Amino acid sequence: MKRFGLIGAALGVAGLAYVFWPGKNSSPAPADPPVSQRAPTPAAVTIEPAELFRRAFWQRPGTGDKILHAERREWTDADGLKRWQWFLVVEPSPELVKYLREDNAFGLVPGSAGSLSPEPPSWFVFKPDDFSIFRSPHSGMRLMFSKTENLLYATDSGQGFTKGAPEPAKKAAPPSASGRLPTTPPPVSKP
């Protein structure tokens, strides 16, 4: 019996030495991130191209605008809209290019692609060096115009609605007639 105990202990020590040996250079396969670190699934995904275009650029698509891809994601909670983001790929008309670049309807400045959404749609892929990139200094809006093709990639994201101030406390109602004092004068006695 002691022999089996010694053999088991020896195998245990050998297994631990194998696992923790300092010269071992095999690396474990990368594990999936814990569920808590994954981006939450959006509550709503909209792919209505014309409506998304209208909400993104504050105008309806023109006859020369060809929407190739469109997606809007929204995350909600019990209080309402918590976070949103949208992605568009468009073959823009000359009028749309003028509106976005020359008229600069959104006050964009030249910039880099910066930190785009960590999980863009699979079709929202481009090489930043092949594009003129404009960004909003005050929000997440990015417009990427292709230098070689008539192609526009656009994206924006933001937080939901901020809760308003709480309702002011109601003013106290004036005292009612049934207070401590009577509402009529006291009786006058007659001599």
C-alpha positions as CSV (number, residue, x, y, z in Angstrom):
1,M,0.0,0.0,0.0
2,K,2.8,2.4,0.8
3,R,4.3,1.7,-2.6
4,F,1.1,3.0,-4.4
5,G,1.1,6.1,-2.2
6,L,4.7,6.8,-3.1
7,I,4.1,6.3,-6.8
8,G,1.1,8.6,-6.7
9,A,3.0,11.3,-4.9
10,A,5.9,11.0,-7.4
11,L,3.5,11.3,-10.3
12,G,2.0,14.4,-8.7
13,V,5.3,16.1,-8.2
14,A,6.4,15.2,-11.8
15,G,3.2,16.7,-13.1
16,L,3.6,19.9,-11.2
17,A,7.3,20.2,-12.3
18,Y,6.2,19.8,-15.9
19,V,3.5,22.5,-15.6
20,F,5.7,25.0,-13.8
21,W,9.1,24.3,-15.2
22,P,10.8,27.7,-16.0
23,G,12.3,26.7,-19.4
24,K,9.0,25.6,-20.9
25,N,8.3,27.8,-24.0
26,S,4.9,26.5,-25.1
27,S,2.2,29.1,-24.7
28,P,-1.4,28.3,-24.0
29,A,-4.0,29.1,-26.6
30,P,-5.5,32.5,-26.1
31,A,-8.6,32.2,-24.1
32,D,-11.9,34.0,-24.9
33,P,-12.3,37.1,-22.8
34,P,-14.6,36.7,-19.8
35,V,-18.2,37.5,-20.7
36,S,-18.1,40.6,-18.5
37,Q,-15.4,42.1,-20.8
38,R,-17.2,41.6,-24.1
39,A,-19.1,44.4,-25.5
40,P,-22.8,44.1,-24.7
41,T,-25.1,43.2,-27.5
42,P,-27.0,46.1,-28.8
43,A,-30.7,46.2,-28.0
44,A,-31.6,47.3,-31.5
45,V,-29.8,47.2,-34.9
46,T,-31.3,49.3,-37.7
47,I,-30.3,48.8,-41.3
48,E,-32.9,51.1,-43.0
49,P,-30.4,52.9,-45.3
50,A,-32.4,56.0,-46.2
51,E,-33.5,56.7,-42.7
52,L,-30.0,56.2,-41.3
53,F,-28.6,58.5,-44.0
54,R,-31.2,61.2,-43.0
55,R,-30.3,60.9,-39.3
56,A,-26.6,60.9,-40.0
57,F,-26.4,63.8,-42.5
58,W,-29.6,65.8,-41.5
59,Q,-30.9,65.5,-45.1
60,R,-32.5,62.9,-47.3
61,P,-30.3,61.1,-49.8
62,G,-30.1,62.8,-53.2
63,T,-30.8,61.1,-56.5
64,G,-27.0,60.7,-57.1
65,D,-26.3,59.2,-53.6
66,K,-25.9,55.5,-53.6
67,I,-26.0,53.9,-50.1
68,L,-23.9,50.7,-50.2
69,H,-24.1,49.7,-46.5
70,A,-25.8,51.2,-43.5
71,E,-26.1,50.1,-39.8
72,R,-27.2,51.8,-36.6
73,R,-26.8,50.2,-33.2
74,E,-28.5,51.2,-30.0
75,W,-28.1,50.1,-26.4
76,T,-30.9,50.8,-24.0
77,D,-31.6,50.3,-20.3
78,A,-34.6,51.0,-18.0
79,D,-34.0,54.7,-18.3
80,G,-34.0,54.7,-22.1
81,L,-31.2,55.1,-24.7
82,K,-27.8,54.5,-23.2
83,R,-25.4,54.5,-26.2
84,W,-25.6,54.5,-30.0
85,Q,-23.4,54.3,-33.1
86,W,-23.8,54.2,-36.8
87,F,-21.8,53.2,-39.9
88,L,-22.4,54.2,-43.5
89,V,-20.7,53.5,-46.8
90,V,-21.9,55.7,-49.7
91,E,-21.1,56.6,-53.2
92,P,-21.7,60.3,-52.7
93,S,-23.2,62.7,-55.3
94,P,-21.2,65.9,-56.0
95,E,-23.9,67.8,-54.0
96,L,-23.3,65.6,-50.9
97,V,-19.5,66.0,-51.2
98,K,-20.0,69.8,-51.4
99,Y,-22.4,69.8,-48.4
100,L,-20.0,67.7,-46.3
101,R,-16.5,69.0,-47.4
102,E,-16.9,72.5,-48.8
103,D,-19.9,73.7,-46.8
104,N,-18.5,71.8,-43.9
105,A,-22.0,71.3,-42.4
106,F,-20.7,69.5,-39.3
107,G,-17.7,71.7,-38.5
108,L,-15.2,68.9,-39.2
109,V,-11.4,69.3,-39.1
110,P,-8.8,67.2,-40.9
111,G,-7.6,64.3,-38.7
112,S,-6.9,60.6,-38.4
113,A,-9.3,57.7,-38.2
114,G,-8.4,57.8,-34.5
115,S,-10.2,55.4,-32.3
116,L,-13.0,54.0,-34.4
117,S,-15.5,51.7,-32.8
118,P,-13.9,48.6,-31.4
119,E,-16.3,46.3,-33.3
120,P,-17.3,47.9,-36.7
121,P,-19.3,45.8,-39.1
122,S,-17.3,43.4,-41.3
123,W,-18.0,45.6,-44.4
124,F,-16.6,48.8,-42.7
125,V,-12.9,48.2,-43.6
126,F,-10.6,50.6,-45.3
127,K,-6.9,51.6,-45.4
128,P,-6.6,55.1,-43.7
129,D,-3.7,56.0,-46.0
130,D,-6.0,55.8,-49.0
131,F,-8.5,58.3,-47.5
132,S,-8.8,61.9,-46.6
133,I,-10.2,61.8,-43.0
134,F,-12.2,64.5,-41.3
135,R,-13.3,64.3,-37.7
136,S,-15.5,66.3,-35.3
137,P,-13.5,68.0,-32.6
138,H,-16.4,67.6,-30.2
139,S,-17.9,64.2,-31.0
140,G,-17.1,60.8,-32.5
141,M,-18.1,61.7,-36.1
142,R,-15.6,60.6,-38.7
143,L,-15.9,61.0,-42.5
144,M,-13.4,59.2,-44.7
145,F,-13.3,60.2,-48.4
146,S,-11.4,57.9,-50.7
147,K,-8.6,59.6,-52.6
148,T,-8.9,57.3,-55.6
149,E,-12.6,56.3,-55.8
150,N,-16.0,58.1,-55.3
151,L,-16.5,56.5,-51.9
152,L,-17.4,57.8,-48.5
153,Y,-17.1,55.9,-45.2
154,A,-18.8,57.6,-42.3
155,T,-19.3,56.8,-38.6
156,D,-20.4,58.4,-35.4
157,S,-21.2,57.3,-31.9
158,G,-22.3,58.8,-28.7
159,Q,-24.0,58.4,-25.3
160,G,-27.7,58.3,-24.8
161,F,-29.8,60.9,-23.2
162,T,-28.8,62.5,-19.9
163,K,-31.4,62.4,-17.1
164,G,-32.9,65.8,-16.4
165,A,-33.0,67.5,-13.1
166,P,-35.4,66.1,-10.5
167,E,-38.9,67.6,-10.2
168,P,-38.8,70.5,-7.8
169,A,-40.5,69.8,-4.4
170,K,-44.1,70.9,-4.3
171,K,-44.9,74.0,-2.3
172,A,-46.8,73.4,0.9
173,A,-50.5,74.1,0.5
174,P,-51.9,77.0,2.4
175,P,-53.5,76.1,5.7
176,S,-57.1,74.9,5.4
177,A,-60.0,76.6,7.0
178,S,-60.2,73.8,9.5
179,G,-57.0,74.9,11.3
180,R,-56.5,75.6,15.0
181,L,-58.2,79.0,14.9
182,P,-61.8,79.6,13.9
183,T,-62.4,81.5,10.7
184,T,-65.1,83.7,12.2
185,P,-64.8,86.3,15.0
186,P,-65.8,85.2,18.5
187,P,-69.3,86.0,19.6
188,V,-69.9,89.3,21.3
189,S,-71.9,89.0,24.5
190,K,-74.8,91.4,24.9
191,P,-75.3,93.1,28.3
